[in-house]
Amino acid sequence: MPQIKRILILGGGFGGINLLKLIQKKFKNEPNVRISLVSKDNYFLYTPMLPQVSSGLIHPSDITIPIRKLCKQAEFYQATISLIDLEQKLVTITRTFDGKVRALDYDYLIMSLGSSTNFFDYKNIEEHAFVMKTVEDAIAIHNQIINMFENAAQTSDVNFKKKLMTFTVVGAGFAGVETMGEINYLVRESVKNFYPSIGEENISMNLIASEEFILPELGSKLGKDAGEYLRKSGVNVITNTKAIDAGEDFVQLDNGEKISCMTLIWAAGIKIDPVISLLKCDHHKSGKVKVGKYLRLTNHENVFALGDCALITNPLTGQAYPPTAQNSIHQSKTVANNLYSMITGKTKLKEFSFESKGMMTTLGRRVAIAVVYGLHCKGSLAWLIWRTYYLSKLPMHEKRFQVATSWIADLLFKRDLTFVGKIKKKSLTKVNIKGDMPSIKDFFKDL
Ligand SMILES: Cc1cc2nc3c(=O)[nH]c(=O)nc-3n(C[C@H](O)[C@H](O)[C@H](O)COP(=O)(O)OP(=O)(O)OC[C@H]3O[C@@H](n4cnc5c(N)ncnc54)[C@H](O)[C@@H]3O)c2cc1C
């Protein structure tokens, strides 16, 4: 009997999902290869369009792709990864729906677990800030903005109204700037069209950047241009400044300024999940695992890491690749090739090297800024390039259709200002599980 090779992918984000698609094709005619993927959500989230969910431009379901629809010949486990044992070749997972623990073994392991929000030990900020990482975060921000409108529309106290209508975003990388661009448009248009009693003069939008200019990834020229555009659109861009404290109704900056506001959105840094940062292998001080040129761990040649959770050095510049979706996608191509090479011996191992052709970001309605093949571009043309590129990269035709429909609807109609309240959850802890998985009968018995 030929030996079965088990490939286990951890993480259903950009790295994990692209790898899944590639290796399903590569191993299509290899019946002895078993592929499994574990991720805590049962969908892939297309983050570049997440800020558009917070502004109500698109719907959450437009950018969430069910992982099962992408599993052509792979097993999917919706679960949280709680432990990785590189010596025993075991991964312990906790199932999302009932909290039960089980272990999965593997011959080849690929870790693409991304990152989470880093508050740099500012506990008060962590307690009071919204973040922009998950689809729930984006919905929560949308709800918060609508909530502020409804409250501000009913108060005659001007100071309180101003506080309700002050929105502060900390962090001026892609996520922070795109979020500010989106919510600035939503707030200003909604007050003009639907909340005349609030008064546009009471709106205040603040973007806090720790560096001299925003979007440092795009260089100083475009970063300064982007800052200039946001200022013209009414955003108070505060550079060379950090937020160091926050409360229910304020944000304290390290330049001594205290912003009176009810809404703080933190997009200022990432950190690595302890399941990765505590692994027994080489790490960077950020907690990322270090991998070699074939994207494998040094002492574990059957283990690969990619995406935000891996430290991968660009052989041409000696610098680490930044945490972007683009890099994760390209790294997944190298991992797919190297897995195929190791399992079948039909190809050679490939070293990872990738030079980005461009970067771009939106700044609000119909405005973006981009560097493509070294050429700088801004305004409506950049916005068109952004939309075309990111729409084309969205997995699945039906999702592309949904997003395009939402964008067209936005050109024709005003934004939806519905407050989607808290969703009631049904606990499944009472379900009595027999054996490994519950039967349908058991599953519904106690509900
Ligand atoms: C708002 C926003 C906008 C962005 N815009 C852009 C952009 O325009 N262009 C760009 O290139 N990049 C952008 N990025 C960055 C990009 O999203 C990341 O660099 C990319 O997602 C990293 O891919 P990954 O596979 O490493 O991780 P992710 O895509 O984050 O995937 C990690 C996966 O692992 C799962 N996971 C994590 N921990 C566990 C666990 N313990 N157990 C089970 N599952 C787990 C997660 O649920 C997720 O499915 C943006 C990010 C954000 C937040």
The ligand as a Tripos MOL2 file, in Angstrom:
@<TRIPOS>MOLECULE
LIG
   53    58     1     0     0
SMALL
NO_CHARGES

@<TRIPOS>ATOM
      1 C1         -8.7650   46.3590    7.3890 C.3       1 LIG1
      2 C2         -7.6150   45.7270    6.6690 C.ar      1 LIG1
      3 C3         -7.3300   46.1270    5.3590 C.ar      1 LIG1
      4 C4         -6.2650   45.5390    4.6770 C.ar      1 LIG1
      5 N1         -6.0240   45.9380    3.3980 N.ar      1 LIG1
      6 C5         -5.0340   45.3490    2.7020 C.ar      1 LIG1
      7 C6         -4.8050   45.7120    1.3520 C.ar      1 LIG1
      8 O1         -5.4850   46.5630    0.8080 O.2       1 LIG1
      9 N2         -3.8000   45.0730    0.6800 N.ar      1 LIG1
     10 C7         -3.0130   44.1230    1.2730 C.ar      1 LIG1
     11 O2         -2.1290   43.5550    0.6140 O.2       1 LIG1
     12 N3         -3.1960   43.7680    2.5650 N.ar      1 LIG1
     13 C8         -4.1850   44.3540    3.2910 C.ar      1 LIG1
     14 N4         -4.3900   43.9960    4.6010 N.ar      1 LIG1
     15 C9         -3.4580   43.0310    5.2320 C.3       1 LIG1
     16 C10        -3.8790   41.6120    4.8980 C.3       1 LIG1
     17 O3         -5.2180   41.3700    5.2830 O.3       1 LIG1
     18 C11        -2.9740   40.6210    5.6600 C.3       1 LIG1
     19 O4         -1.6270   40.9260    5.4180 O.3       1 LIG1
     20 C12        -3.2800   39.2090    5.1850 C.3       1 LIG1
     21 O5         -4.6100   38.8760    5.5370 O.3       1 LIG1
     22 C13        -2.3250   38.2010    5.8230 C.3       1 LIG1
     23 O6         -2.6420   36.9200    5.3600 O.3       1 LIG1
     24 P1         -2.4460   35.6420    6.3200 P.3       1 LIG1
     25 O7         -2.8520   34.4370    5.5770 O.co2     1 LIG1
     26 O8         -1.0940   35.6940    6.9160 O.co2     1 LIG1
     27 O9         -3.4230   35.9190    7.5190 O.3       1 LIG1
     28 P2         -4.9940   36.1280    7.5290 P.3       1 LIG1
     29 O10        -5.5080   36.4700    6.1830 O.co2     1 LIG1
     30 O11        -5.2540   37.0680    8.6480 O.co2     1 LIG1
     31 O12        -5.5290   34.6940    7.9060 O.3       1 LIG1
     32 C14        -5.3080   34.0920    9.1430 C.3       1 LIG1
     33 C15        -6.3700   33.0270    9.3270 C.3       1 LIG1
     34 O13        -6.0650   32.2420   10.4620 O.3       1 LIG1
     35 C16        -7.2040   32.1330   11.2950 C.3       1 LIG1
     36 N5         -6.7000   31.9830   12.6590 N.ar      1 LIG1
     37 C17        -5.8750   32.8060   13.3330 C.ar      1 LIG1
     38 N6         -5.5860   32.2950   14.5500 N.ar      1 LIG1
     39 C18        -6.2510   31.1290   14.6200 C.ar      1 LIG1
     40 C19        -6.3570   30.1210   15.6130 C.ar      1 LIG1
     41 N7         -5.6980   30.1970   16.7890 N.pl3     1 LIG1
     42 N8         -7.1240   29.0440   15.3610 N.ar      1 LIG1
     43 C20        -7.7920   28.9200   14.1770 C.ar      1 LIG1
     44 N9         -7.7130   29.8340   13.1980 N.ar      1 LIG1
     45 C21        -6.9640   30.9290   13.4250 C.ar      1 LIG1
     46 C22        -7.9680   33.4310   11.0700 C.3       1 LIG1
     47 O14        -9.3220   33.2800   11.4380 O.3       1 LIG1
     48 C23        -7.7620   33.6110    9.5680 C.3       1 LIG1
     49 O15        -8.6960   32.8590    8.8370 O.3       1 LIG1
     50 C24        -5.4560   44.5630    5.3120 C.ar      1 LIG1
     51 C25        -5.7410   44.1720    6.6220 C.ar      1 LIG1
     52 C26        -6.8160   44.7470    7.2930 C.ar      1 LIG1
     53 C27        -7.1170   44.2830    8.7070 C.3       1 LIG1
@<TRIPOS>BOND
     1     1     2 1
     2     2     3 ar
     3     2    52 ar
     4     3     4 ar
     5     4     5 ar
     6     4    50 ar
     7     5     6 ar
     8     6     7 ar
     9     6    13 1
    10     7     8 2
    11     7     9 ar
    12     9    10 ar
    13    10    11 2
    14    10    12 ar
    15    12    13 ar
    16    13    14 ar
    17    14    15 1
    18    14    50 ar
    19    15    16 1
    20    16    17 1
    21    16    18 1
    22    18    19 1
    23    18    20 1
    24    20    21 1
    25    20    22 1
    26    22    23 1
    27    23    24 1
    28    24    25 2
    29    24    26 1
    30    24    27 1
    31    27    28 1
    32    28    29 2
    33    28    30 1
    34    28    31 1
    35    31    32 1
    36    32    33 1
    37    33    34 1
    38    33    48 1
    39    34    35 1
    40    35    36 1
    41    35    46 1
    42    36    37 ar
    43    36    45 ar
    44    37    38 ar
    45    38    39 ar
    46    39    40 ar
    47    39    45 ar
    48    40    41 1
    49    40    42 ar
    50    42    43 ar
    51    43    44 ar
    52    44    45 ar
    53    46    47 1
    54    46    48 1
    55    48    49 1
    56    50    51 ar
    57    51    52 ar
    58    52    53 1
@<TRIPOS>SUBSTRUCTURE
     1 LIG1         1 GROUP 0 **** ****
